[in-house]
Amino acid sequence: MSAGPADIAQSLLDLAADDELMARSLLPIEGVSDAGLGFHCQQAVDLL
């Protein structure tokens, strides 16, 4: 049985929530640059 549009949308929302949590967790760490974090955030967006 294949996933329907609602299932696919929910999976993408779950992945986006994981990415947001990761970004928010890394922001306060000294040494993690905005540019480096931004690059990885952009890569996550590009996958969608």
C-alpha positions in Angstrom: 0.0 0.0 0.0 1.5 3.4 -1.0 1.4 6.5 1.2 -1.3 9.0 0.3 -0.7 12.7 0.0 -1.6 13.4 3.6 0.9 10.8 4.8 3.6 12.3 2.6 2.8 15.8 3.8 3.0 14.6 7.5 6.3 12.9 6.9 7.7 16.2 5.4 6.4 18.2 8.3 8.0 15.7 10.8 11.3 16.0 9.0 11.0 19.8 9.0 10.4 19.8 12.8 13.5 17.7 13.3 15.5 20.1 11.2 14.2 23.1 13.2 15.0 21.4 16.5 18.5 20.7 15.3 19.1 24.3 14.2 17.7 25.7 17.4 19.9 23.4 19.4 23.1 24.3 17.6 22.5 28.1 17.6 23.6 28.7 21.1 26.8 26.6 20.8 29.9 28.8 20.6 31.9 28.1 17.5 28.9 27.1 15.4 28.8 29.9 12.8 25.6 31.3 11.3 27.0 30.6 7.9 27.7 27.0 8.6 24.3 26.4 10.2 22.6 28.4 7.4 24.3 26.2 4.8 22.9 23.0 6.4 19.5 24.6 6.8 19.5 25.4 3.2 20.5 21.9 2.2 17.5 20.6 4.3 15.1 22.9 2.5 16.5 21.9 -0.9 15.7 18.3 -0.1 12.0 19.2 0.2 
